[in-house]
Amino acid sequence: MKKLVLLLLALLSLQISAQELKLKKGVVLDNIKVSDSSAYSFSLFLPSSFNVNKKWPVVFVVDYDNKEKQVLRLMAGVAEEKGYILAASNNLNDTLTVSKSILAFSKTFNAVVGMLPIDEKQVYTLGFNRAGRLASTIPAFISNIDGVLTYNSTIGNIEIINVKKPYYYISIVSEYNFNYTEVLANEKLLNKLKIPNQLLIEESKNNWPSTSNLQKALDLFKMSAMAKGNIAVDSLFVNKNYNAALSKINKLVGANKLKNAKELVDQTIVVYKPFKNIDTLKNNSNQLRKNKIYKSLKRAENNVLFKEQSLKNDFQYYVEEDAYTHNFNNLGWWAHQTKEIEKFKNSSNQEQQKMGYRLEGYLIALTEDYIDTILAEENKDFDALSFLYMLKTIIEPKDYDPYLKIISLSAKNDDFGTSIFYLEELLKNGYTDADKLYNLESTTLLKLTPEYNALIEKYLKKGRFILKEE
């Protein structure tokens, strides 16, 4: 054993010295080269307790928005506590094809597995938001991924999951996120296909999952590895988590949060069935299901979800219809819809509040998807683009980029009136970058007009071409 340890240390030292790196423990290390001659790099976190005397579980972070280091730092505290290695490719973005994304990921995967003592039966991927779809697609191409953790994301493609050797899918989702209803649908389908999965609900509007849910997810991965016999059963760990779950169930019941209580009871039954007698929990689940308060809460949620799906269907139909028929006259109807969404968000009914936020997020994502689709076309429909940018200013008035796009597109078509209107709306909403306003594409003549300069002078005191009376 001693010789093996020395050999591993020597190999690790050779690989690190080749890149002139020191693998510090307890901190996130950026831009580690896959090899001296490669353009591929990755970020890495090793827990403070790391040593080469044992094999370690690893979570590979997938991110599209150049936030992989931010995600690693968010996860670092949890990984430190739970004893996980973290790694993330620095070469992923949403402009890559799936095959190129898998290639970039595999470079990091192979480098980490080749460099560090990784437990090949405890290898996981993680992705937040859009990147979650790629994280759940990777196991179809790299077979020894044992589990996937996503936040506010749907599964990339359920059809390519190997049902004979499925990975363990854990989804964390905010009740306020527009993907919430589709995540619930994913859960039902996975259960039908008997693919192991768990759904953890985030009760906040945060863009990032809570530490408690991240901790629970890594604990669930460990429980799954024990149940499969991939690692030894830790009875103290199992009992501690089981008792914590029972305590939380009792608190939820005491607070009359029966829907949450039943969800946790059902989850606990699945997780602890390999280790415990769960007959009492099954009885608890049946009693909660028959409870009048539970039935009322569940009925209220189902009514809201039905209404939400109906509105989403309408939005999808009319966004496409209005964009491709250039129906600018319908922008007033869209303004009315956003006011209705605001009413939902401000409702005293909590389920309607959540629906309001989900509908807003859905409409933003839907509009952005259509914009991306048109921009990807060889012959772009600029009138459809203009409509979608205008719609975006209604839905999300503090997103300044669509205003700038409309100003530029309208000026290109010599429609200075529309450009001036959206310039003032932009400035009213707090935009302050005068330099960018004078460097917009296709605005050479527009920015010389008195109206354009007068508005910039009025709101920012930075008009450049102001005619002064003698």
ABEGO torsion letter per residue (X at the ends): XAAAAAAAAAAAAAAAAAAGBBBBBGBBBBGBBABAABABBBBBBBBAABBAABBBBBBBBBBAAGAAAAAAAAAAAAAAAAGBBBBBBAABBAABBAAAAAAAAAAAAAAAAAABBBBAABBBBBBBEAAAAAAAAAAAABAABABBBBBGBBBABAAABBAABBBBBBBBBBAABAAAAAAAAAAAAAAAAGBBBBBBBBABABABBBAAAAAAAAAAAAAAAAAAGABBBBAAAAAAAAAAAAAAAAAAAAAGBAAAAAAAAAAAAAAAAAABBAAAAAAAAAAAAABAAAAAAAAAAAAAAAAAAAAAAAAAAAAAAAAAAGBAAAAAAAAAAAAAAAAAAABABAAAAAAAAAAAAAAAAAAAAAAAAAAABABBBAAAAAAAAAAAAAABAABAAAAAAAAAAAAAAGBAAAAAAAAAAAAAAGBABAAAAAABBGAAAAAABAAAAAAAAAAAGABABBBBBX
